[in-house]
């Protein structure tokens, strides 16, 4: 094919804003709108919730809100939707999308659910060691709650070829969501690694939403961004050879510049010559960027190398609990009082025999971010929040943190400001580990539904 296609980013993570996606759906003249809503711990957190809440459907909690915002414009404009909002139950998510379409009076729309990423405890027979430590993978068996492989673009492209207008997946690598329509539209073969690499690179540019249009970029006086409250999500106009122009809906705030594109290009990329995805090893080192005008940047020279024989698996394990709370001081002497409060809590935790594997008492406004690297001569702040957090094996031990912080209200230091503890101050810890499994051990399956 010789024509270009327009792909829009609909989200950069689970909690992302919805209005920019609706704006692109209505005014972006899109061929595809892709939603990326999963982080490393998303599936594990969803599995934990599903175990405790039988009513939890297993898919993105914002699925309804996002789909209601974009379905009318997308179906009217013949924009296809690809989304990994299926989380741990893509089939149920796809059925819910069909229900929403029917409620809107939109019929005859084919919706696909791509499954196969959830491999659970089977991973223990598929991999030998933990990537981060080299320890035997079997060590994780007692606490393992989920394991999901990062699948690639091929099953999504298959669903598009079968006529699906909406494709819902579970764990698929972020760039693969955007690569799949390029494979389908341009007829790119899975072993055409130069183009597959380019398409994966484009997916990487789009996957974090507004980060390439000025989000998470603005630093007043150093990197100014016009109207940062009105950021749009990026749109990629892609040529059959893998060249791309990044733009956004006209009239919105933000910025698309050589600098914003370069920052996103290198975001989370450890080796720009060898960025591993399930579909190809991407090479960014030959990329050339050109500022076309104030709204657009052209990127050429993206390429790739043959894909690996293995797929990465993200493994979620239960690793105890965290108890956390905070209190406050303000005015002259705030730091002096905070330091004494820290000593008081440390001694009281000994009295109640707090059994913690890790304990932190940080001063927000002074050392909570840089910790021990905070300069000794850092200027004393006018106000301080004292944040207390402990990691424990049991919820009962974690609850001791909040109880002792409560005691600071009248049994603490002068001028202690205390929150009313309406929120839950203990939470379960989900550790995330990685392993590699042979590619052929992960098999995708596709189900189809129609509104």
VEXFI-531938 format. One record per residue (C-alpha): residue number from 0; residue in three letters; x, y, z. Coordinates in steps of 0.25 Angstrom, whole numbers, padded with zeros to 4 digits, m for minus. Layout:
BEGIN
> NUM / ALA / X / Y / Z
...
! end
This chain:
BEGIN
> 0 / UNK / 0000 / 0000 / 0000
> 1 / UNK / 0005 / 0014 / m0003
> 2 / UNK / m0004 / 0022 / 0006
> 3 / UNK / m0001 / 0026 / 0021
> 4 / UNK / m0009 / 0023 / 0033
> 5 / UNK / m0012 / 0031 / 0045
> 6 / UNK / m0011 / 0025 / 0059
> 7 / UNK / m0014 / 0032 / 0072
> 8 / UNK / m0010 / 0029 / 0086
> 9 / UNK / m0022 / 0028 / 0095
> 10 / UNK / m0015 / 0027 / 0108
> 11 / UNK / m0001 / 0025 / 0114
> 12 / UNK / m0005 / 0018 / 0127
> 13 / UNK / m0017 / 0013 / 0135
> 14 / UNK / m0020 / 0026 / 0142
> 15 / UNK / m0018 / 0035 / 0130
> 16 / UNK / m0027 / 0046 / 0126
> 17 / UNK / m0039 / 0042 / 0117
> 18 / UNK / m0042 / 0056 / 0110
> 19 / UNK / m0030 / 0056 / 0101
> 20 / UNK / m0034 / 0042 / 0095
> 21 / UNK / m0048 / 0047 / 0093
> 22 / UNK / m0043 / 0060 / 0086
> 23 / UNK / m0034 / 0051 / 0077
> 24 / UNK / m0045 / 0042 / 0074
> 25 / UNK / m0054 / 0054 / 0070
> 26 / UNK / m0044 / 0062 / 0062
> 27 / UNK / m0032 / 0054 / 0060
> 28 / UNK / m0036 / 0048 / 0046
> 29 / UNK / m0031 / 0035 / 0052
> 30 / UNK / m0030 / 0021 / 0046
> 31 / UNK / m0027 / 0015 / 0059
> 32 / UNK / m0027 / 0019 / 0074
> 33 / UNK / m0019 / 0010 / 0083
> 34 / UNK / m0020 / 0010 / 0098
> 35 / UNK / m0009 / 0006 / 0107
> 36 / UNK / m0013 / 0004 / 0122
> 37 / UNK / m0004 / m0006 / 0128
> 38 / UNK / 0009 / m0004 / 0137
> 39 / UNK / 0018 / m0016 / 0142
> 40 / UNK / 0009 / m0018 / 0155
> 41 / UNK / m0005 / m0016 / 0148
> 42 / UNK / m0008 / m0031 / 0146
> 43 / UNK / m0003 / m0035 / 0159
> 44 / UNK / m0011 / m0024 / 0166
> 45 / UNK / m0023 / m0029 / 0158
> 46 / UNK / m0021 / m0043 / 0162
> 47 / UNK / m0020 / m0039 / 0177
> 48 / UNK / m0033 / m0031 / 0176
> 49 / UNK / m0040 / m0043 / 0168
> 50 / UNK / m0037 / m0052 / 0180
> 51 / UNK / m0043 / m0043 / 0190
> 52 / UNK / m0055 / m0037 / 0182
> 53 / UNK / m0063 / m0047 / 0174
> 54 / UNK / m0070 / m0035 / 0167
> 55 / UNK / m0058 / m0030 / 0161
> 56 / UNK / m0059 / m0032 / 0146
> 57 / UNK / m0044 / m0033 / 0144
> 58 / UNK / m0042 / m0022 / 0133
> 59 / UNK / m0038 / m0008 / 0134
> 60 / UNK / m0047 / m0001 / 0144
> 61 / UNK / m0048 / 0011 / 0134
> 62 / UNK / m0052 / 0003 / 0122
> 63 / UNK / m0066 / 0008 / 0122
> 64 / UNK / m0062 / 0022 / 0124
> 65 / UNK / m0052 / 0022 / 0113
> 66 / UNK / m0061 / 0014 / 0103
> 67 / UNK / m0073 / 0023 / 0105
> 68 / UNK / m0064 / 0035 / 0102
> 69 / UNK / m0059 / 0030 / 0089
> 70 / UNK / m0068 / 0019 / 0083
> 71 / UNK / m0078 / 0029 / 0077
> 72 / UNK / m0067 / 0037 / 0069
> 73 / UNK / m0059 / 0025 / 0066
> 74 / UNK / m0070 / 0016 / 0060
> 75 / UNK / m0075 / 0029 / 0053
> 76 / UNK / m0062 / 0032 / 0047
> 77 / UNK / m0058 / 0017 / 0044
> 78 / UNK / m0046 / 0018 / 0054
> 79 / UNK / m0042 / 0004 / 0059
> 80 / UNK / m0039 / 0002 / 0074
> 81 / UNK / m0028 / m0006 / 0080
> 82 / UNK / m0026 / m0007 / 0095
> 83 / UNK / m0019 / m0015 / 0106
> 84 / UNK / m0030 / m0011 / 0116
> 85 / UNK / m0034 / m0026 / 0117
> 86 / UNK / m0024 / m0028 / 0128
> 87 / UNK / m0027 / m0042 / 0134
> 88 / UNK / m0040 / m0044 / 0126
> 89 / UNK / m0040 / m0039 / 0112
> 90 / UNK / m0052 / m0048 / 0108
> 91 / UNK / m0060 / m0041 / 0119
> 92 / UNK / m0055 / m0027 / 0115
> 93 / UNK / m0059 / m0030 / 0100
> 94 / UNK / m0073 / m0035 / 0104
> 95 / UNK / m0074 / m0022 / 0112
> 96 / UNK / m0070 / m0014 / 0100
> 97 / UNK / m0081 / m0021 / 0092
> 98 / UNK / m0091 / m0017 / 0103
> 99 / UNK / m0087 / m0003 / 0102
> 100 / UNK / m0088 / m0003 / 0087
> 101 / UNK / m0102 / m0009 / 0088
> 102 / UNK / m0106 / 0002 / 0098
> 103 / UNK / m0102 / 0012 / 0088
> 104 / UNK / m0110 / 0006 / 0077
> 105 / UNK / m0097 / 0003 / 0069
> 106 / UNK / m0099 / m0011 / 0063
> 107 / UNK / m0091 / m0020 / 0054
> 108 / UNK / m0077 / m0017 / 0060
> 109 / UNK / m0068 / m0029 / 0062
> 110 / UNK / m0060 / m0029 / 0075
> 111 / UNK / m0048 / m0038 / 0077
> 112 / UNK / m0042 / m0043 / 0091
> 113 / UNK / m0027 / m0047 / 0090
> 114 / UNK / m0023 / m0057 / 0101
> 115 / UNK / m0011 / m0065 / 0104
> 116 / UNK / m0002 / m0056 / 0112
> 117 / UNK / m0006 / m0061 / 0126
> 118 / UNK / 0002 / m0073 / 0129
> 119 / UNK / 0001 / m0074 / 0144
> 120 / UNK / 0009 / m0085 / 0151
> 121 / UNK / 0012 / m0091 / 0138
> 122 / UNK / 0024 / m0082 / 0138
> 123 / UNK / 0031 / m0090 / 0148
> 124 / UNK / 0032 / m0101 / 0138
> 125 / UNK / 0035 / m0092 / 0126
> 126 / UNK / 0047 / m0084 / 0132
> 127 / UNK / 0058 / m0088 / 0141
> 128 / UNK / 0063 / m0075 / 0148
> 129 / UNK / 0059 / m0061 / 0152
> 130 / UNK / 0065 / m0050 / 0143
> 131 / UNK / 0068 / m0040 / 0154
> 132 / UNK / 0076 / m0049 / 0164
> 133 / UNK / 0079 / m0062 / 0156
> 134 / UNK / 0073 / m0070 / 0167
> 135 / UNK / 0064 / m0082 / 0164
> 136 / UNK / 0050 / m0078 / 0159
> 137 / UNK / 0044 / m0089 / 0168
> 138 / UNK / 0048 / m0080 / 0180
> 139 / UNK / 0036 / m0072 / 0177
> 140 / UNK / 0025 / m0083 / 0177
> 141 / UNK / 0020 / m0081 / 0191
> 142 / UNK / 0016 / m0066 / 0188
> 143 / UNK / 0014 / m0066 / 0173
> 144 / UNK / 0000 / m0060 / 0170
> 145 / UNK / 0002 / m0057 / 0155
> 146 / UNK / 0011 / m0058 / 0143
> 147 / UNK / 0008 / m0052 / 0129
> 148 / UNK / 0017 / m0052 / 0117
> 149 / UNK / 0019 / m0040 / 0108
> 150 / UNK / 0012 / m0044 / 0095
> 151 / UNK / 0015 / m0037 / 0082
> 152 / UNK / 0007 / m0031 / 0071
> 153 / UNK / 0004 / m0043 / 0062
> 154 / UNK / m0009 / m0048 / 0069
> 155 / UNK / m0015 / m0034 / 0068
> 156 / UNK / m0011 / m0032 / 0054
> 157 / UNK / m0018 / m0046 / 0051
> 158 / UNK / m0031 / m0041 / 0058
> 159 / UNK / m0031 / m0028 / 0050
> 160 / UNK / m0029 / m0037 / 0037
> 161 / UNK / m0041 / m0044 / 0042
> 162 / UNK / m0050 / m0032 / 0042
> 163 / UNK / m0049 / m0028 / 0056
> 164 / UNK / m0052 / m0013 / 0058
> 165 / UNK / m0048 / m0013 / 0073
> 166 / UNK / m0038 / m0022 / 0079
> 167 / UNK / m0036 / m0024 / 0094
> 168 / UNK / m0024 / m0031 / 0099
> 169 / UNK / m0017 / m0035 / 0113
> 170 / UNK / m0002 / m0033 / 0114
> 171 / UNK / 0004 / m0029 / 0101
> 172 / UNK / 0016 / m0021 / 0100
> 173 / UNK / 0013 / m0006 / 0099
> 174 / UNK / 0019 / m0003 / 0085
> 175 / UNK / 0012 / m0016 / 0080
> 176 / UNK / m0001 / m0009 / 0081
> 177 / UNK / 0003 / 0001 / 0071
> 178 / UNK / 0011 / m0008 / 0062
> 179 / UNK / m0001 / m0017 / 0059
> 180 / UNK / m0009 / m0008 / 0051
> 181 / UNK / 0004 / m0005 / 0043
> 182 / UNK / 0006 / m0019 / 0040
> 183 / UNK / m0008 / m0021 / 0036
> 184 / UNK / m0010 / m0008 / 0027
> 185 / UNK / 0004 / m0009 / 0020
> 186 / UNK / 0005 / m0024 / 0019
> 187 / UNK / 0018 / m0024 / 0027
> 188 / UNK / 0023 / m0038 / 0030
> 189 / UNK / 0027 / m0042 / 0044
> 190 / UNK / 0041 / m0045 / 0039
> 191 / UNK / 0043 / m0032 / 0032
> 192 / UNK / 0051 / m0027 / 0044
> 193 / UNK / 0055 / m0014 / 0038
> 194 / UNK / 0040 / m0009 / 0037
> 195 / UNK / 0036 / m0017 / 0049
> 196 / UNK / 0047 / m0010 / 0057
> 197 / UNK / 0042 / 0004 / 0051
> 198 / UNK / 0028 / 0001 / 0055
> 199 / UNK / 0032 / m0004 / 0069
> 200 / UNK / 0040 / 0009 / 0071
> 201 / UNK / 0028 / 0017 / 0066
> 202 / UNK / 0019 / 0010 / 0077
> 203 / UNK / 0030 / 0014 / 0087
> 204 / UNK / 0028 / 0028 / 0083
> 205 / UNK / 0013 / 0027 / 0085
> 206 / UNK / 0012 / 0018 / 0097
> 207 / UNK / 0013 / 0028 / 0108
> 208 / UNK / 0002 / 0038 / 0103
> 209 / UNK / 0005 / 0052 / 0106
> 210 / UNK / 0020 / 0050 / 0109
> 211 / UNK / 0023 / 0053 / 0095
> 212 / UNK / 0014 / 0065 / 0094
> 213 / UNK / 0019 / 0072 / 0106
> 214 / UNK / 0014 / 0064 / 0118
> 215 / UNK / 0025 / 0061 / 0129
> 216 / UNK / 0034 / 0070 / 0121
> 217 / UNK / 0030 / 0084 / 0126
> 218 / UNK / 0040 / 0091 / 0135
> 219 / UNK / 0037 / 0106 / 0136
> 220 / UNK / 0048 / 0115 / 0132
> 221 / UNK / 0056 / 0104 / 0126
> 222 / UNK / 0046 / 0096 / 0117
> 223 / UNK / 0034 / 0104 / 0116
> 224 / UNK / 0021 / 0097 / 0110
> 225 / UNK / 0009 / 0106 / 0105
> 226 / UNK / m0004 / 0103 / 0112
> 227 / UNK / 0001 / 0090 / 0119
> 228 / UNK / m0013 / 0089 / 0125
> 229 / UNK / m0019 / 0086 / 0111
> 230 / UNK / m0009 / 0075 / 0106
> 231 / UNK / m0013 / 0066 / 0095
> 232 / UNK / m0009 / 0052 / 0092
> 233 / UNK / 0000 / 0049 / 0080
> 234 / UNK / m0004 / 0045 / 0066
> 235 / UNK / 0006 / 0037 / 0057
> 236 / UNK / 0004 / 0038 / 0042
> 237 / UNK / 0012 / 0026 / 0037
> 238 / UNK / 0017 / 0023 / 0023
> 239 / UNK / 0018 / 0009 / 0018
> 240 / UNK / 0034 / 0010 / 0019
> 241 / UNK / 0033 / 0013 / 0034
> 242 / UNK / 0035 / 0028 / 0033
> 243 / UNK / 0026 / 0036 / 0043
> 244 / UNK / 0021 / 0050 / 0046
> 245 / UNK / 0017 / 0052 / 0060
> 246 / UNK / 0006 / 0063 / 0062
> 247 / UNK / m0006 / 0066 / 0071
> 248 / UNK / m0020 / 0072 / 0069
> 249 / UNK / m0019 / 0086 / 0065
> 250 / UNK / m0022 / 0097 / 0076
> 251 / UNK / m0017 / 0089 / 0088
> 252 / UNK / m0006 / 0092 / 0097
> 253 / UNK / 0007 / 0085 / 0099
> 254 / UNK / 0018 / 0084 / 0090
> 255 / UNK / 0024 / 0074 / 0080
> 256 / UNK / 0038 / 0078 / 0078
> 257 / UNK / 0052 / 0071 / 0075
> 258 / UNK / 0054 / 0071 / 0090
> 259 / UNK / 0041 / 0065 / 0094
> 260 / UNK / 0042 / 0054 / 0084
> 261 / UNK / 0056 / 0051 / 0088
> 262 / UNK / 0053 / 0050 / 0102
> 263 / UNK / 0042 / 0040 / 0099
> 264 / UNK / 0050 / 0033 / 0089
> 265 / UNK / 0061 / 0030 / 0100
> 266 / UNK / 0050 / 0028 / 0112
> 267 / UNK / 0053 / 0014 / 0118
> 268 / UNK / 0062 / 0010 / 0107
> 269 / UNK / 0075 / 0005 / 0113
> 270 / UNK / 0082 / 0002 / 0100
> 271 / UNK / 0077 / 0011 / 0088
> 272 / UNK / 0084 / 0001 / 0079
> 273 / UNK / 0077 / m0011 / 0085
> 274 / UNK / 0063 / m0008 / 0090
> 275 / UNK / 0057 / m0022 / 0092
> 276 / UNK / 0042 / m0024 / 0089
> 277 / UNK / 0034 / m0037 / 0086
> 278 / UNK / 0034 / m0033 / 0071
> 279 / UNK / 0048 / m0028 / 0068
> 280 / UNK / 0060 / m0022 / 0075
> 281 / UNK / 0059 / m0007 / 0072
> 282 / UNK / 0071 / 0001 / 0067
> 283 / UNK / 0069 / 0016 / 0070
> 284 / UNK / 0083 / 0020 / 0067
> 285 / UNK / 0080 / 0023 / 0052
> 286 / UNK / 0068 / 0032 / 0055
> 287 / UNK / 0068 / 0046 / 0049
> 288 / UNK / 0058 / 0056 / 0054
> 289 / UNK / 0053 / 0068 / 0046
> 290 / UNK / 0044 / 0080 / 0052
> 291 / UNK / 0034 / 0082 / 0041
> 292 / UNK / 0027 / 0093 / 0048
> 293 / UNK / 0022 / 0097 / 0062
> 294 / UNK / 0012 / 0085 / 0062
> 295 / UNK / 0020 / 0074 / 0055
> 296 / UNK / 0033 / 0066 / 0056
> 297 / UNK / 0037 / 0056 / 0045
> 298 / UNK / 0045 / 0043 / 0049
> 299 / UNK / 0052 / 0035 / 0039
> 300 / UNK / 0063 / 0024 / 0040
> 301 / UNK / 0056 / 0016 / 0050
> 302 / UNK / 0060 / 0001 / 0048
> 303 / UNK / 0062 / m0012 / 0055
> 304 / UNK / 0068 / m0026 / 0057
> 305 / UNK / 0063 / m0040 / 0058
> 306 / UNK / 0054 / m0043 / 0070
> 307 / UNK / 0059 / m0051 / 0082
> 308 / UNK / 0056 / m0066 / 0083
> 309 / UNK / 0050 / m0063 / 0097
> 310 / UNK / 0039 / m0055 / 0103
> 311 / UNK / 0039 / m0047 / 0116
> 312 / UNK / 0030 / m0051 / 0127
> 313 / UNK / 0026 / m0042 / 0138
> 314 / UNK / 0023 / m0050 / 0151
> 315 / UNK / 0015 / m0044 / 0163
> 316 / UNK / 0018 / m0049 / 0177
> 317 / UNK / 0012 / m0046 / 0191
> 318 / UNK / 0023 / m0040 / 0199
> 319 / UNK / 0017 / m0036 / 0212
> 320 / UNK / 0010 / m0022 / 0215
> 321 / UNK / 0013 / m0008 / 0217
> 322 / UNK / 0008 / 0001 / 0228
> 323 / UNK / 0009 / 0016 / 0225
> 324 / UNK / 0004 / 0029 / 0231
> 325 / UNK / 0009 / 0043 / 0232
> 326 / UNK / 0008 / 0056 / 0241
> 327 / UNK / 0013 / 0070 / 0240
> 328 / UNK / 0020 / 0082 / 0246
> 329 / UNK / 0021 / 0096 / 0241
> 330 / UNK / 0028 / 0109 / 0245
> 331 / UNK / 0041 / 0112 / 0252
> 332 / UNK / 0047 / 0100 / 0258
> 333 / UNK / 0039 / 0090 / 0249
> 334 / UNK / 0051 / 0082 / 0246
> 335 / UNK / 0056 / 0081 / 0260
> 336 / UNK / 0042 / 0076 / 0265
> 337 / UNK / 0042 / 0066 / 0253
> 338 / UNK / 0055 / 0060 / 0257
> 339 / UNK / 0051 / 0058 / 0271
> 340 / UNK / 0038 / 0052 / 0266
> 341 / UNK / 0046 / 0042 / 0258
> 342 / UNK / 0054 / 0038 / 0271
> 343 / UNK / 0041 / 0037 / 0279
> 344 / UNK / 0035 / 0027 / 0268
> 345 / UNK / 0047 / 0019 / 0267
> 346 / UNK / 0047 / 0017 / 0282
> 347 / UNK / 0032 / 0014 / 0282
> 348 / UNK / 0034 / 0004 / 0271
> 349 / UNK / 0043 / m0004 / 0280
> 350 / UNK / 0033 / m0003 / 0292
> 351 / UNK / 0022 / m0010 / 0283
> 352 / UNK / 0032 / m0019 / 0277
> 353 / UNK / 0030 / m0015 / 0263
> 354 / UNK / 0035 / m0027 / 0254
> 355 / UNK / 0039 / m0019 / 0241
> 356 / UNK / 0048 / m0024 / 0230
> 357 / UNK / 0050 / m0009 / 0226
> 358 / UNK / 0046 / 0004 / 0233
> 359 / UNK / 0047 / 0018 / 0228
> 360 / UNK / 0044 / 0031 / 0234
> 361 / UNK / 0046 / 0042 / 0224
> 362 / UNK / 0044 / 0057 / 0224
> 363 / UNK / 0036 / 0062 / 0212
> 364 / UNK / 0042 / 0075 / 0208
> 365 / UNK / 0056 / 0071 / 0212
> 366 / UNK / 0061 / 0057 / 0210
> 367 / UNK / 0049 / 0048 / 0205
> 368 / UNK / 0054 / 0047 / 0191
> 369 / UNK / 0069 / 0047 / 0191
> 370 / UNK / 0070 / 0041 / 0205
> 371 / UNK / 0085 / 0039 / 0210
> 372 / UNK / 0089 / 0047 / 0197
> 373 / UNK / 0082 / 0060 / 0203
> 374 / UNK / 0093 / 0071 / 0205
> 375 / UNK / 0096 / 0073 / 0220
> 376 / UNK / 0095 / 0088 / 0218
> 377 / UNK / 0081 / 0087 / 0211
> 378 / UNK / 0073 / 0099 / 0215
> 379 / UNK / 0063 / 0097 / 0226
> 380 / UNK / 0049 / 0097 / 0221
> 381 / UNK / 0037 / 0105 / 0227
> 382 / UNK / 0028 / 0093 / 0228
> 383 / UNK / 0031 / 0078 / 0228
> 384 / UNK / 0022 / 0065 / 0226
> 385 / UNK / 0028 / 0053 / 0234
> 386 / UNK / 0025 / 0041 / 0226
> 387 / UNK / 0026 / 0027 / 0233
> 388 / UNK / 0026 / 0014 / 0226
> 389 / UNK / 0030 / 0000 / 0230
> 390 / UNK / 0030 / m0013 / 0222
> 391 / UNK / 0025 / m0025 / 0230
> 392 / UNK / 0021 / m0040 / 0228
> 393 / UNK / 0007 / m0038 / 0234
> 394 / UNK / m0004 / m0028 / 0233
> 395 / UNK / m0004 / m0027 / 0248
> 396 / UNK / 0010 / m0023 / 0249
> 397 / UNK / 0008 / m0012 / 0238
> 398 / UNK / m0004 / m0007 / 0246
> 399 / UNK / 0005 / m0003 / 0257
> 400 / UNK / 0011 / 0008 / 0249
> 401 / UNK / m0003 / 0016 / 0248
> 402 / UNK / m0005 / 0013 / 0263
> 403 / UNK / 0007 / 0019 / 0268
> 404 / UNK / 0006 / 0031 / 0258
> 405 / UNK / m0008 / 0033 / 0264
> 406 / UNK / m0001 / 0034 / 0278
> 407 / UNK / 0007 / 0046 / 0273
> 408 / UNK / m0006 / 0054 / 0273
> 409 / UNK / m0006 / 0057 / 0288
> 410 / UNK / 0006 / 0048 / 0293
> 411 / UNK / 0016 / 0055 / 0283
> 412 / UNK / 0023 / 0067 / 0281
> 413 / UNK / 0018 / 0082 / 0281
> 414 / UNK / 0010 / 0086 / 0269
> 415 / UNK / 0009 / 0072 / 0263
> 416 / UNK / m0002 / 0073 / 0252
> 417 / UNK / m0009 / 0060 / 0250
> 418 / UNK / m0018 / 0055 / 0239
> 419 / UNK / m0031 / 0048 / 0243
> 420 / UNK / m0028 / 0034 / 0238
> 421 / UNK / m0040 / 0031 / 0230
> 422 / UNK / m0032 / 0024 / 0219
> 423 / UNK / m0026 / 0010 / 0220
> 424 / UNK / m0012 / 0011 / 0225
> 425 / UNK / m0008 / m0003 / 0222
> 426 / UNK / m0006 / m0009 / 0208
> 427 / UNK / m0001 / m0022 / 0202
> 428 / UNK / 0012 / m0022 / 0195
> 429 / UNK / 0013 / m0028 / 0182
> 430 / UNK / 0027 / m0032 / 0177
> 431 / UNK / 0030 / m0032 / 0162
> 432 / UNK / 0040 / m0042 / 0157
> 433 / UNK / 0044 / m0046 / 0143
> 434 / UNK / 0048 / m0058 / 0135
> 435 / UNK / 0050 / m0062 / 0121
> 436 / UNK / 0042 / m0073 / 0114
> 437 / UNK / 0043 / m0079 / 0100
> 438 / UNK / 0034 / m0072 / 0090
> 439 / UNK / 0027 / m0084 / 0085
> 440 / UNK / 0022 / m0087 / 0099
> 441 / UNK / 0013 / m0075 / 0099
> 442 / UNK / 0001 / m0078 / 0090
> 443 / UNK / m0009 / m0067 / 0087
> 444 / UNK / m0024 / m0069 / 0085
> 445 / UNK / m0035 / m0060 / 0079
> 446 / UNK / m0050 / m0060 / 0082
> 447 / UNK / m0059 / m0051 / 0074
> 448 / UNK / m0072 / m0045 / 0078
> 449 / UNK / m0082 / m0035 / 0070
> 450 / UNK / m0091 / m0024 / 0075
! end
